[in-house]
Amino acid sequence: MDLVLVIDDDRSVREIVKSSLANLQLYDVHDAATAEEGLELYAQLQPAVVLLDLHLPRVHGFELFRKLIAVDSRTPVIFITADGSSEVVIQAMRMGAFDYLKKPLHVDNLKRMVASAAAARKAVDQPVALTAGDPNSTEYFIGGSPAMVEVFKAIGRVANQQLPVLIRGESGTGKELVARALVDFGKRVDKPFTSINCAAIPDALLESELFGHEKGSFTGADRRRIGRFEQCDGGTIFLDEIGDMSLLIQGKVLRLIQEQAFERVGGADVIRTDVRIIAATHQPLEEMVASGKFRQDLLFRLNGYTIQIPPLRERMDDLPRLIEFFLSRAKTEMDRPDLTGLSQDTLESLASHSWPGNVRELQSVIRQAMLNCVGTVITRDCLPESLLFPMAPNSSNGTPTNDAMPMPVLSETAEPTFSLDQLIQDRFNAGSNNIYSEVIAEVERLLLTKILNMTDGNQSRASEVLGITRGKIRDRIAAFGIKLDTTVSVEETS
């Protein structure tokens, strides 16, 4: 049984906590009425979870919290108080509280938070599945999967050449990093380098940004402006999202590539420049050429050499090293030297995700998980809900939908029918690119439904049997559309 310590000068609060948790038969609850008694019991009992009142006699809860974590910083502390002001809540979480309960206590919330905190405390004592990498690593690219090795080889082949290079790949794959490598390993490494996102600048401004303008060439042009191509004479310019460039500007870029010459906006003087162009896009340029949205001659000119960057889902062998790298970086950025790594279930969840946002999405997920993590180990509960319960593309109300795959429907007496072989075949025939996650979700839905039927809908008992927190049970009931009536069923979807 997990030992829980509640420190509160209000006897009724202590009794509510003790009686509520005692019914679960999962916790051994001890209580203290003063800060001094609480600190003594904390050191003596080494509880798994602490419930701490903010307003104690003579000692403020924040002060006692500092003393508790000085003894053992691994124990999750849940603050309880009648003061629900934003300042108090923010300060509590800023100091490292696991969570916050407002008086009068809501019993279900109490049970859910204690279960989650106890699970987090257990995770601290388990060997981590993955630790942070070397924060001083100078490695240029993270990963050595066969697909990425081909990228490295391509960079090596063309870095010293003066050909234009077209980098292609989905958003978030690291196209700018490849561009930077082409410069750093090339002959122009000591020359000017600039990067510009063509999708981020309106057409009216992009032309001036690239080519510059003369004074008086348009309203607001009160002085001459030197454009990026002129600034980068002798160096390299990286044109990101080249597919978002207007046809007018495409024509001017084509001339520059052909003649290494251009005029400023509103000017007549021909300016000569020696610039190597590296372009990148996630768009299907060939289709855009066919529809008249992109110049075919410019595509031929830009495509002096193509480097195709694989999406993360095609280089999953690199996932552990990427996680280690981003963990290390986030630990430094967020000043979390205490964090040791990821739990096994967290790593499994990351490995089962399809990563539509690629490496950029992974970096964001690691940062969010670290922000949600109070202990020293990132558990699955710390992952953002968008990863744990992804939304279907056609979901408009922010709730999970089940259009992505078939869902078994329960009658009042029947349990869902399920064929793993048929599910896999159906998803394969549908052309799914996310079969792993879909099958895991379907098995999880079936397992949860069966266990809830076997426990007559008792979520606390189901939590104990499945070995997951009560909070996870509630989340999955909502995500899977499970209805708890006289029998457990799943809502039909139209």
Residue pairs with C-beta under 8 A, 6 or more apart in sequence:
1 25
1 26
1 27
1 28
2 26
2 27
2 28
2 48
2 49
2 118
2 121
3 27
3 28
3 29
3 30
3 45
3 46
3 47
3 48
3 49
4 17
4 21
4 27
4 28
4 29
4 30
4 47
4 48
4 49
4 50
4 51
4 114
4 118
5 29
5 30
5 31
5 32
5 38
5 41
5 42
5 45
5 47
5 49
5 50
5 51
6 13
6 14
6 17
6 18
6 29
6 30
6 31
6 32
6 50
6 51
7 31
7 32
7 33
7 35
7 37
7 38
7 50
7 51
7 52
7 53
7 56
7 64
8 14
8 17
8 31
8 33
8 51
8 52
8 53
8 56
8 80
9 33
9 34
9 53
9 55
9 56
9 57
10 53
11 33
13 53
13 80
13 103
13 105
14 31
14 33
16 105
16 107
16 110
17 29
17 31
17 51
17 105
17 110
18 29
18 31
20 105
20 107
20 110
20 111
21 27
21 29
21 110
21 111
21 114
22 29
24 111
24 460
26 115
26 118
26 464
27 114
27 118
30 41
30 45
30 47
32 38
32 40
32 41
34 56
34 57
34 58
34 59
35 56
35 57
35 58
35 59
35 63
35 64
36 59
38 52
38 56
38 64
39 64
39 67
39 68
39 71
41 47
42 50
42 68
42 71
42 72
42 75
43 71
46 72
46 75
47 75
48 75
48 117
48 118
48 121
48 122
49 75
49 76
49 77
49 78
49 98
49 114
49 117
49 118
49 121
50 68
50 75
50 76
50 77
50 78
51 77
51 78
51 80
51 101
51 114
52 61
52 64
52 65
52 68
52 77
52 78
52 79
52 80
53 61
53 79
53 80
53 81
54 60
54 61
54 62
54 79
54 80
54 81
54 83
54 88
54 92
55 61
55 81
55 82
55 83
56 64
61 79
61 81
62 91
62 92
62 95
65 77
65 79
65 95
65 97
66 95
68 75
68 77
69 75
69 77
69 96
73 338
73 376
74 121
74 124
74 375
74 376
75 121
76 98
76 99
76 117
76 120
76 121
76 374
76 375
77 96
77 97
77 98
78 97
78 98
78 99
78 100
78 101
78 113
78 114
78 117
79 92
79 97
79 99
79 100
79 101
80 100
80 101
80 102
80 103
80 105
81 88
81 102
81 103
82 102
82 103
84 102
89 100
92 100
93 100
96 374
97 374
98 113
98 116
98 117
98 120
98 374
98 375
99 113
99 116
99 117
101 109
101 110
101 113
111 460
111 470
112 469
112 470
112 471
112 474
113 471
115 463
115 469
115 470
115 471
116 381
116 469
116 470
116 471
118 469
119 379
119 381
119 468
119 469
120 374
120 375
120 377
120 379
120 381
121 375
123 343
123 375
123 377
123 379
124 375
124 376
124 377
126 343
126 344
126 377
128 340
128 341
128 342
128 343
128 377
129 341
129 342
129 343
129 344
129 346
129 347
130 320
130 323
130 324
130 327
130 341
130 342
130 347
131 324
131 327
131 340
131 341
132 324
132 327
132 328
132 331
132 339
132 340
132 341
133 321
133 324
133 325
133 327
133 328
134 328
135 328
135 329
135 331
135 332
137 325
137 328
140 177
140 181
140 184
141 148
141 151
141 152
141 174
141 177
141 181
142 318
142 321
142 322
142 325
143 315
143 317
143 318
143 321
143 322
144 317
144 318
144 321
145 310
145 315
145 316
145 317
145 318
147 310
147 314
147 315
148 310
148 315
148 318
151 178
151 307
151 308
151 309
151 310
154 305
154 307
155 178
155 181
155 182
155 185
155 307
156 185
157 305
158 165
158 182
158 305
158 307
159 181
159 182
159 185
159 186
160 185
160 186
160 187
161 186
161 305
162 187
162 276
163 304
163 305
164 257
164 276
164 277
164 278
164 279
164 301
164 302
164 303
164 304
164 305
165 179
165 182
165 277
165 278
165 279
165 304
165 305
165 306
165 307
166 242
166 279
166 280
166 281
166 302
166 303
166 304
166 305
166 306
166 307
167 175
167 178
167 179
167 278
167 279
167 280
167 281
167 306
167 307
167 309
168 175
168 280
168 281
168 282
168 306
168 307
168 308
168 309
169 175
169 280
169 282
169 308
169 309
169 310
169 311
170 282
170 309
170 311
170 358
171 282
171 357
171 358
171 360
172 312
172 357
172 358
172 359
172 360
172 361
173 309
173 310
173 311
173 312
173 358
173 359
174 309
174 358
174 359
174 360
175 240
175 280
175 282
175 309
176 195
176 238
176 240
176 280
178 280
178 307
178 309
179 195
179 238
179 240
179 278
179 280
180 193
180 238
182 236
182 278
183 189
183 193
183 236
183 278
186 236
186 276
188 234
188 235
188 236
188 276
191 232
191 234
191 235
191 236
192 231
192 232
192 233
192 234
192 235
192 236
193 232
193 235
193 236
193 237
193 238
194 228
194 231
194 232
194 235
194 236
194 237
194 238
195 237
195 238
195 240
196 209
196 210
196 228
196 237
196 238
196 239
196 240
197 240
197 241
198 206
198 239
198 240
198 241
198 242
198 243
198 244
198 245
199 240
199 241
199 244
200 241
201 209
203 245
203 246
203 248
203 249
206 245
206 246
206 249
207 248
207 249
207 252
207 265
208 221
208 225
208 227
208 265
209 227
209 228
210 227
210 228
210 229
210 249
210 252
210 253
211 227
211 229
211 230
211 252
211 262
211 263
211 264
211 265
212 224
212 225
212 226
212 227
212 229
212 230
212 264
212 265
212 267
213 221
213 224
213 225
213 227
213 264
213 265
213 266
213 267
214 221
214 224
214 264
214 265
214 266
214 267
215 221
215 222
215 223
215 224
216 222
216 266
217 264
217 265
217 266
217 267
218 265
218 266
221 265
221 266
224 264
225 264
227 264
228 237
229 237
229 256
229 262
229 273
229 275
230 264
230 271
230 273
232 273
232 275
233 273
233 274
233 275
234 274
234 275
235 275
235 276
236 275
236 276
236 277
236 278
237 275
237 276
237 277
237 278
238 278
238 279
238 280
239 245
239 253
239 277
239 278
239 279
239 280
240 279
240 280
241 280
241 281
241 282
241 283
242 279
242 280
242 281
242 285
242 302
243 281
243 282
243 283
243 285
243 288
243 293
243 294
244 283
245 253
247 293
247 294
247 295
250 294
250 295
250 298
251 295
251 298
252 262
253 277
253 298
254 295
254 297
254 298
254 301
255 261
255 262
256 262
256 273
256 275
256 277
257 277
257 298
257 301
257 302
258 301
260 272
260 273
260 274
260 275
261 270
261 271
261 272
261 273
262 270
262 271
262 273
263 269
263 270
263 271
264 271
277 302
279 302
285 294
285 299
286 299
288 294
289 295
289 296
289 299
311 355
311 358
312 318
312 319
312 322
312 355
312 358
312 359
312 361
312 362
313 354
313 355
313 433
316 351
319 350
319 351
319 362
320 347
322 359
322 362
323 342
323 347
323 350
323 362
323 366
326 362
326 363
326 366
326 367
327 339
327 341
327 342
327 366
327 370
330 336
330 366
330 367
330 370
331 337
331 339
331 370
333 367
334 367
334 370
334 371
336 370
338 376
339 370
339 373
339 376
339 377
339 378
340 376
340 377
341 377
341 378
342 350
342 377
342 378
343 377
343 378
343 379
343 380
345 379
345 380
346 369
346 378
346 379
346 380
346 382
346 383
349 380
349 383
349 387
349 388
350 362
350 365
350 383
350 387
352 436
352 437
352 440
353 387
353 390
353 437
354 433
354 434
354 436
354 437
355 361
355 362
357 364
365 383
365 384
365 387
368 383
368 384
369 378
369 382
369 383
369 384
370 378
370 382
372 381
372 382
372 383
372 384
373 379
373 382
380 388
381 469
381 471
381 472
385 475
388 475
389 400
389 475
389 479
390 400
390 437
391 398
391 399
391 400
391 401
392 400
392 401
392 402
392 403
392 404
394 401
394 403
395 401
400 478
400 479
401 493
402 481
402 493
403 493
404 434
404 438
405 423
405 427
405 432
405 438
405 441
405 442
406 423
406 426
407 442
407 445
407 480
407 481
407 490
407 493
408 416
408 417
408 418
408 445
408 446
408 449
408 490
409 416
409 489
409 490
409 492
410 416
410 449
410 487
410 488
410 489
410 490
411 489
412 486
412 487
412 489
413 487
415 449
415 450
415 453
416 446
416 449
416 490
418 442
418 446
420 439
420 443
423 438
423 439
423 442
424 435
424 439
427 435
427 438
427 439
428 435
432 438
444 476
445 476
445 480
445 482
445 490
447 466
448 462
448 466
448 473
448 476
448 477
448 480
448 482
449 480
449 482
449 488
449 490
451 462
451 465
451 466
452 458
452 459
452 462
452 477
452 482
452 484
452 488
453 487
453 488
454 465
455 461
455 462
455 465
457 484
457 488
459 470
459 473
459 474
459 477
459 484
460 470
462 473
463 469
463 470
463 472
463 473
466 473
476 482
477 484
480 490
481 490
481 491
481 493
482 488
482 489
482 490
482 491
483 489
483 490
483 491
